[in-house]
Amino acid sequence: DTAVSQTPKYLVTQMGNDKSIKCEQNLGHDTMYWYKQDSKKFLKIMFSYNNKELIINETVPNRFSPKSPDKAHLNLHINSLELGDSAVYFCASSQTSGSLGQFFGPGTRLTVL
Amino acid sequence: KNEVEQSPQNLTAQEGEFITINCSYSVGISALHWLQQHPGGGIVSLFMLSSGKKKHGRLIATINIQEKHSSLHITASHPRDSAVYICAVLYGGSQGNLIFGKGTKLSVKP
């Protein structure tokens, strides 16, 4: 069974559109994360979220917003997509906040045209 | 200056060689993580360690907290080990986040 899953795997869209990437974990973890990997393969944290607290990396534009319908899901909504948003986005989860035992999803490659 | 530095950035080796990838960090950390990213993009956790040494198959990870340094070793390297290896440190205590190095791209030739 897949531990952390993301959909879609690939997303191609036009500038200005609004899109969502879904993430689900079946590990019973308390904390979920979104990371952005840029063209140089550098990973950066965007958000971490548990049922108590959302921590936002201050460099993330407010066009990006995480939505968590329940503990097993953390979806990423992006409004008014820009060319610079093109990247691979990884979801991850861990048992507790700050834990290094993070399990990563397969990634979603977003291409903005 | 990056808080997590990896070296080398790129590494090409012949099958069977002993590989070492280094990670140095400038902040106080709780623990360190080694990740492997395959050419297809998926990220796999290899090790999580806060002291000493861990071994899994042909992979060995060591950390020296006082020197703020960790190494990942691969013995008897194989082409299937070709991947990007990423060091990440947990910074900011129990509520902290991972800070990633830029990765080391390893290519093992048959």
HADDOCK unambig.tbl for C-alpha pairs under 7 A between the chains (distance, minus, plus):
assign (segid A and resid 41 and name CA) (segid B and resid 102 and name CA) 6.86 0.50 0.50
assign (segid A and resid 42 and name CA) (segid B and resid 102 and name CA) 5.20 0.50 0.50
assign (segid A and resid 43 and name CA) (segid B and resid 100 and name CA) 6.19 0.50 0.50
assign (segid A and resid 97 and name CA) (segid B and resid 94 and name CA) 6.91 0.50 0.50
assign (segid A and resid 97 and name CA) (segid B and resid 95 and name CA) 5.65 0.50 0.50
assign (segid A and resid 98 and name CA) (segid B and resid 94 and name CA) 4.98 0.50 0.50
assign (segid A and resid 98 and name CA) (segid B and resid 95 and name CA) 4.56 0.50 0.50
assign (segid A and resid 98 and name CA) (segid B and resid 96 and name CA) 4.90 0.50 0.50
assign (segid A and resid 98 and name CA) (segid B and resid 97 and name CA) 5.69 0.50 0.50
assign (segid A and resid 100 and name CA) (segid B and resid 33 and name CA) 6.66 0.50 0.50
assign (segid A and resid 100 and name CA) (segid B and resid 48 and name CA) 6.57 0.50 0.50
assign (segid A and resid 100 and name CA) (segid B and resid 90 and name CA) 6.71 0.50 0.50
assign (segid A and resid 101 and name CA) (segid B and resid 48 and name CA) 6.98 0.50 0.50
assign (segid A and resid 103 and name CA) (segid B and resid 45 and name CA) 6.97 0.50 0.50
assign (segid A and resid 104 and name CA) (segid B and resid 43 and name CA) 6.10 0.50 0.50
assign (segid A and resid 104 and name CA) (segid B and resid 44 and name CA) 6.90 0.50 0.50
assign (segid A and resid 106 and name CA) (segid B and resid 42 and name CA) 4.85 0.50 0.50
assign (segid A and resid 106 and name CA) (segid B and resid 43 and name CA) 6.86 0.50 0.50
assign (segid A and resid 107 and name CA) (segid B and resid 42 and name CA) 6.66 0.50 0.50
